[in-house]
Every structure is written in structure tokens, then in C-alpha cells.
């Protein structure tokens, strides 16, 4: 049993309050709300921040990274599963694993690429503890994606881009969608890029703030 189970963070009421806040902010898909309510977010943050785990806010997870705000996670998840349910989703910048864990409750196969090895190791441990078996992770440069498992029905980029890397667009299936925050540091827009026979179609969702997308790998 996890050492933090006794502090009340697993209570149904605590999670239900978060779900209700998301519903009031416009998240309507019941599948997404159920997925958010089913993932114990407190396990994906540092123990010192456990009491804040069900706030609708981003929180630091070390290494200059954050766990995304639950509303943003829910908004991205709604965009991923809109229309035909995807079978294969790739997340670039999987961090502590929270977004991937939410997706794993809805999608058959989730793949994640993370450049910071300690974060990757931490998320692998969490997935094992939670019995989540449909997530595959790789330590690598997210710019390159994960070509050996392509094409993907959806790709989520969990870091702010100035422009979408061509390798990621190339790894989308026909009519697949890529969801990413695009813009300058400190303020971006969440945008859906959908691949269609005539080209890439875009749709703007929300103003967001994500950490900056970086190239390369970090070992420690």
C-alpha cells in the first residue's frame, strides 16, 4: 500500500469535488469526467504537495516541470476522443504520467516519450503500482516522436511549441489529430492540428501556459 493512502486524498468526495469543478467549467463528456475522477492525482505529485493534488491548478514536479492543471488535462482528453475513439495515442513530454494515466482509462494503447529520465522512472513506478498496463514509455527526444509505433490516431504534446515538429505530423494517421500548446513562453494557445487529405486543418481551443518544449535527453 502506498504510504500516502491514509491522508484522505483517495476519498470519493475529494475527487467528486474536482469533477464537479471541471463540469462547471465546461467539461461535458462523461467519459472524460469519469476518467479524471478515477485517477488518484495525489500519487503523481510530490508528497509535500499532496494536500493540493485536487486543486484545479498546475503543480511543480521537479526538474523545472509541472503536472498540468486538471481542466487542461480534461480539455485535451476531450479533444483526443472527439469523434471516433482512437486506438493508439502518443504523448510527447509525459512527465509524471498523469495525462497518460487519464488517457489509459479510455484508449487501448498509450505511448509516452519523456526526455528527463528520473521523471520517466517515477511514472513507470506509478503505473506499476496502479496496475496500468496499456502505457508504454520511452526515454528520448520528443521532437523525434516514436516512429516504430506510428501511425497514431492522436498525438498530445505536453510542452509549449513555437512550431509543430514535422516528424510528429508525419507520425499521425490519416485524419489523426495532434493537440499542442503553441506560442511564446508564458502564454500559448491550445490548438488541434488535424491531418486531412487536403492538408492540415487547425482549431483553436483555449489560452494555456505550459513549460517550454526542449530538445535532447536528460539523464539525471
N, C-alpha and C positions, 0 to 999 in steps of 0.2 A: 504494500500500500504506500502511496506517495506520502511523504512527511507532512504535506500541507493539507491533507484531506480534512483534518479536524478544525479548520478555522472558519467554516461556514461558506467558503467560496463555491461549494458544489451544490448549494441549496437550489431547489427548483424555483423558489420565489426570487432569488437573486438573478437568475438567468431570465426569468419571465419579465422582470422589470426592464432588462436590456432589450428584449424582443419587443416589448410594448413601446419603448422609446423609438426603436427603429421603425415600427409600424406607423407611429405618429409623424415621423419624418418623411414618410412616403414609400417605404419598402412594402410592397404589396404581395409579392409572390410567396405563398405559404410554404413552399419547399425551401426557399432561402431562409425564411424566419425559423423554420424547424431546424435547419442545418446549423444556424447561428446558435440557437438555443441548446443544441446537442453537444457542442464543442466546449470543453472546460477551458476558457480563455486564460484563467489564472495559472494554468500549468505552462503557458507559453511566455510568461513574463518572469522577471526576477522575483525571488521570494519577497524582497523588501517592498515590491510594488503590488503584491497580491491583493491588498485591500482596495486597489484602484482598478482591478482587472476588468470589472464590468461597467466602468465608465465608458461613455461613448467618446473616447479620445485615444490618440496615438500615445504610446509609451516607449521609453528607451529600452533597448535590449542589449546594449553594449556594442562595442566596435563601431560607434557612430551610426548605428542603425536603429530603427524603430519597428514596433509592431503596429500595423495600420489601425486606424480608427474603425470600430465595428461597422459604422454606417458605410464607410468607403468599401470595406470588405463585402458587405451585403450588396452594394450598388454594382460592384464588379461582378459578383456572383450572378446577380440577375442578368447582367449583360452577357455573361458566358452561356447561360442556359436558355436565353430567349430563343423562341422558335424551336427548332429541332434539338433535342437533347444531345450534347456532344458525347462522344465515347472516349476521346483522348484529349487531354488538356496539358499544356506546358506552362509552368510558372518560371519566369526569369527573376531571380532575386528572392528566393523562397525564404530567406531569413530564418526566423524562429519556427516557421512551419504552420502558422495559424491559418493563413489564407488557403494553403494546400489542404489542411485538415478539414476546413469547411467545404471545399470543393470535393474532397474524397467521399463525403456523405451523399453526393449527388451524381458524380461522374465515375464511370467504370475504371478509368486509368488516369492518374495524375502523375506528371513528371515535373521535377523541380531542379533548377540549376542555381547553385549558390557559390559565390566567389570566396566567401570567408569560411574557412574550414571549421573553426570552433562552433559557428552557428549551425553549420550542416550537421556536425556531430550531435549537437544538442537536440535538433529537431528529429534526427533519426531515433534518438533515445526516447523522445516523447511519443513518437508514432508506435514504437515497440511497446511502451507502457500502456498505451491506449488501445492496442490491438488493431491499429490501422495498417492494412496490408496492401492497399492498392495505390500507394505512393512510392515512386522510385526517385532517388536523389542522386545528383552528380556534382562533384566539386569542379567548377570550371568557369570560364569567361562567358557570361551571359550573352554577350554580343554574338557569339557563335551559335547560340541555341543548343539543340541536342539532335543533330541531323539523323542519327541512327534510328530514332523512333518516329521521325516525321513520315507523313504529314500529320499535323494536329488540327483538330476541329476548332480549337481556340488556344490562344496564347495570351497569358497575362504577364505584363511587365510591372514589377513592383518597385520601380525606381524611376526617377524623372529623366526623360529623354529630351534632347533637342531635336532629334530626328529618329525615326524608327530604323534600326539596322536592317539592311537588305537581306541578310541571312535568315532573319526571323520571318519576314514576309514570304521568303521562298519556302519556308517550312510549314506554311499554312496550307490546309487542304482547300480545294475549290469551294468557295462560299464560306470558308472559315473566317473567324474574326479575331483580331488582335486588340486587346484593351490595354491602354497605356496612358500614364500621365505625361503630357508633352508641354514644354515651356521652359522658362528661365528659372534659376534657383529661387526658392521661396514662394513661387506661385506657378501652378500649371493648370491645364485643363485635362480632364479625363476624356479620352477620345476612343471611339470604336473605329477600327480600320477593318472593313470587310472586303475580302477578295472576291471579285466577280469577274466573269469572262471579259467584260469591257474595261476592267481595271479596278483600282482600289476606291471604295466609297467610304466616306468618313461621316461620323455622327458625334457631336459634342454632348457630353453628359454634365459634369459638374466641375466647378473650380476645386482644386485639391492642392495639398502640399506634401510632396514626397522627398525623401533623400535623393541626392544626385546619383545617376547611373554612372558606374565606374567600370573600366576595363581591367582585365588581368585577374589573377588569383591571389588570395592572402592565405598564408599557411597557419598563422597564429595570431 
